[in-house]
Every structure is written in C-alpha cells, then in structure tokens.
Amino acid sequence: MKRVARKVLDKTTVDDHIVRKAKSVSERTTIDDRFLSASKKLQHEIRKNIATAVLAAFGFMIALVWRDVVKEGVAKFIEYANLNGDGYTFTVITAVVTTIICVMGILYFSRWSENK
C-alpha cells in the first residue's frame, strides 16, 4: 500500500511540475508573441521609411534632370522674346518664368493624379 501511495504522490508531483513548466512556457510564448508582433511592426516601419527615402531620391534625380530642361527652355524663351539684360535681371526673369511653369505643372499633375 505504501508503494502505491508513493507512486500516486510521485505522479502527482510530476504532474504538478509539468503543469508549472507548461505555465512557464505559456507565459514566455505570450511574451515572445508580443515581442514578435512589435518586431514585425518595427520591420514594417523601417521598410516603409526606406522605401519613402529611395522614392524621394528618385524624385530628386528626376527634378534635377527636368531642372536643366526647364532652365534651357526659359533661356530660349527669353532669347526669343529679346528680354536681354544684365545677369541679375536675367536671373529674376528666369526665376519668375520657371515658377510659373512649375506651378502650372504642379496643378496639372495634381489634377491628373486625382482622376481615376
């Protein structure tokens, strides 16, 4: 009888130990799940910011190329209109005409992007 009682007690002790271990693993898994979720959110934000930076860099490169095109076009327009002057006057006229062209471009492409 003592042997049977000892086996039952040993089994109960083992079961309690397993239950404690299972709870411990369960708590760690919950913490790990929260950590993984936060890690995935962080990874998503980092990727989103890198993509935004790369797209901005491409946009900047496009702007630099078009800057030369617009500047040369304005210079040809000023030459065609015989609006010659000193360096400062030429720069102001170039800035005004370039601003007008760019604002019209912004308005056009803003409306273009809104159309579905």
C-alpha positions, -999 to +999 in steps of 0.1 A: +000+000+000+028+024+008+043+017-026+010+026-044+007+057-023+042+067-031+036+062-068+005+083-067+023+110-048+053+108-072+029+110-102+011+140-086+044+157-080+055+151-116+021+163-129+024+195-108+059+200-121+047+196-157+018+220-151+043+246-137+066+241-167+037+244-191+025+277-175+061+290-176+063+281-213+029+296-219+039+329-203+071+330-223+052+323-255+029+352-248+059+375-242+075+361-274+043+367-294+043+403-282+079+407-290+075+392-325+045+414-331+064+445-321+094+434-341+072+429-372+057+464-368+092+479-365+104+460-396+074+473-415+080+509-404+117+506-413+109+492-448+083+519-453+107+547-444+135+532-466+111+530-495+100+566-489+136+577-489+145+558-520+114+572-538+123+607-527+158+602-541+145+591-574+121+621-574+150+644-567+170+629-596+141+634-619+137+670-607+174+677-614+171+664-649+139+684-656+155+715-640+180+716-668+153+712-694+131+739-679+161+762-675+172+758-711+136+763-723+133+795-703+166+807-717+155+801-752+121+819-745+139+849-731+162+849-761+132+846-785+114+875-767+145+897-768+144+902-730+182+906-727+196+924-696+223+922-671+229+889-651+206+898-622+177+908-644+181+876-665+181+855-632+149+872-620+132+867-653+143+831-654+130+825-618+096+841-625+091+822-657+103+789-642+080+794-612+050+800-635+058+769-655+064+747-624+031+759-607+012+751-639+029+717-639+020+710-603-016+720-609-018+698-640-003+667-624-023+672-591-055+671-611-042+642-633-034+621-602-069+627-588-086+613-619-095+577-616 
